Amino acid sequence: MALHSAGAVREKKQSMAELKLRRLTELNARLREDLERPRIKVSDACQSMINYTRTTKDFMVPSTWGSVDKREDPYAPQPNPGCCVIC
């Protein structure tokens, strides 16, 4: 069984410490990015969603918005022209 020299053990410990330092530095950078991200209050976000759903017409909910003209409805089946064009 070969014995490791003191220098080899020290180098291994140093490389492990450098790896640990690099991981902590990367984690610190990610946490700083998260901290700098703009935030809004939950109540403001909810109010924004409520305003959006009240003012944006949803064609999938006709019970709320009424029937929709087929020309305006992006989900309505398109009229079949009877032939297929392949380019």
Order of alpha helices (4+ residues) and beta strands (2+ residues): alpha-alpha-alpha
